[in-house]
């Protein structure tokens, strides 16, 4: 929850505009200083939102009101009223049987692994890219000249 009103944001924006405009006015034209002041005002306006959110988060929660008719603060934990969500009662299910099943070796898995081992390992034999043809030195020189002309003479 945010603390304060939009007036705080506008005050921050005005301060940001004045500070940025004065620092920019020393070295820039007035129009440039106004633009930079406007950008500064926008940034300070957004920073004021962050400032208000932090202040709202740091503010302590309000105490139970005596006029609410409740004698004990924890008497209304049934899901209605101001303390909704104040009590969390969760239990994780017992999964020890499932974990033990995962640790036991499966007969199907071991059989498939044994079949793969029986087939043996055969590595891939890709074709080799080797050129046996001898190139003429003049042809290679032409190719190099052609490539250097395309690069712009570097």
C-alpha positions, 0 to 999 in steps of 0.5 A: 500500500502506498503512503501519501498522495499524488501531491508527493509525486508532483512535489518530487517532480517539481524538485527534480525539474528545478535541480535538473534545469539549473544544472543543465542551464549552465552549459546548454541552451535554454530549450535543451535545459527545459527538455532535460528538466522535463525528463528529470521531472518525469524520472523524479515523479517515478522515483516518488512512486517507489519512495511511497511504496517503500514507505507504505511497506515499512509502515506497521500494520494497524492494530485490531480496533476495539470497536469491532466486537472481537475480544481476542485478536485471533478469534476470527481466523475462519476466513472472514474479516480482517485477518483473512489469510493470517493462518496457513495450515498446509501439510505435504503429502507423504511420498516415501513409497514413490521415492522407494519405487524410483530407487528400485531397478526395473526389470524392463529397464535392465533388460533394455540396457542389456540388449543395447550392450549386446548390440555393441557400439559402432561409431559414426564414420563420416566421409572425409573432405580431402581434396587431392586435386593440385591447384595451379599457383596462377589460379590461386593468385587470381582467387586471392586478387579477386577476394582482396578487390571485393574487400575494398582494398584493405 
